[in-house]
Amino acid sequence: MSEESRVAIVTGAARGIGAATARRLAADGMAVAVVDIEEAATKETVDAIAGAGGRALGVGADVSDRDQVEARLRRRFAGAAVHRPAGDRSGQPGC
């Protein structure tokens, strides 16, 4: 699978390290789902990625609620497979 057909899901990506990570992955050719608890806060990161020629979309979700995150990603990526990586512990206490 080429980088062009891959999507990175970056949580906490509205600012700081999350935003920097999202921008870097986009610069490396990946499409990026910019996830933050406040969807409106993702706009700056999404706009920066798009302005640099990358592909990104903002998703508002509380990452402590695994079902909410999965439902919102499925809705935004309708028709695409959304898989959890092996060993994923998102949404569990302490993670």
N, C-alpha and C positions, 0 to 999 in steps of 0.2 A: 504494500500500500504506500503510495507516494505521500509526501508531506502535504501536497495540494489537496488531497482528498480526506485529510484528517482534521478533526475538530478538537481543540483543547478546551477544557472546561476549567476556568480559573475562578476560584472563590475568593471573596474579599478583594475583588479586582477593581473596585471603584477608586482606590487610592493606594499610595504607598507601595510596598513590595508586591502586592497582588497586581496593581496596575502596571508596574514595571515588568512583571512576569508576562502579563497578557500582551504588552507591546512587543516584548522580545520574541514570544512565540509567533506572533503575527508577522514580525520582520523575518522570521525563519520560514514563512510561507504557510503557516497553519491558519485555518479559520478559528476564531476564538469566541467562546461564549463567556462574556464578562458578567460574572454572577456577584451580586451583592444584596444584602437584605433590603436596601432601598433601590429599586430599579432606576429611579430618576438620577441617582448618584452615578450610575454607570455611563451616562451620556458622555462625560468628558473623556473617559478612556476609549469608548467606542469611537468617538469623533477623532481622537488622536490616531487611532489605528487606521480608520478610513482615510484620514488626511494623508497618511503615509503610504496609501495604496493597499492596505490590508483589508481583510474581511472580519467583521465582528458584529455581534449583537448583544444587547444588554438583557439580562434576565434577573428579575427581582425574586429572591427566595431566601428563606431562613435556613441556612445549612444545618442547623440543629434538628430540622424536621426533614428527614430523609425522603418521606413520601411526597412532601411538598416540592422538594427539589426535583425529584424524578418526574412528577406530574408536569411541572412547568417546563422542564427541558423537553419532555415528550411533546408538549403542545407547541413549543417554539421550533422543534425539529420534526414536525409532523411527517411521518413516512420514513424517517431515518431510524435506524436501530440505535437505541441508547443502552449501553452495557455498563455494568459496574465492574471495576477491575477486581480480580481475585484478591481476597483479603480486605476488601473495602469495609471499613468500620464507621463510615460517615453516619451521623445521627445517633451514635451511641454515646452514652455518658463518658466524658473524659477524652473525647476525640475532637 
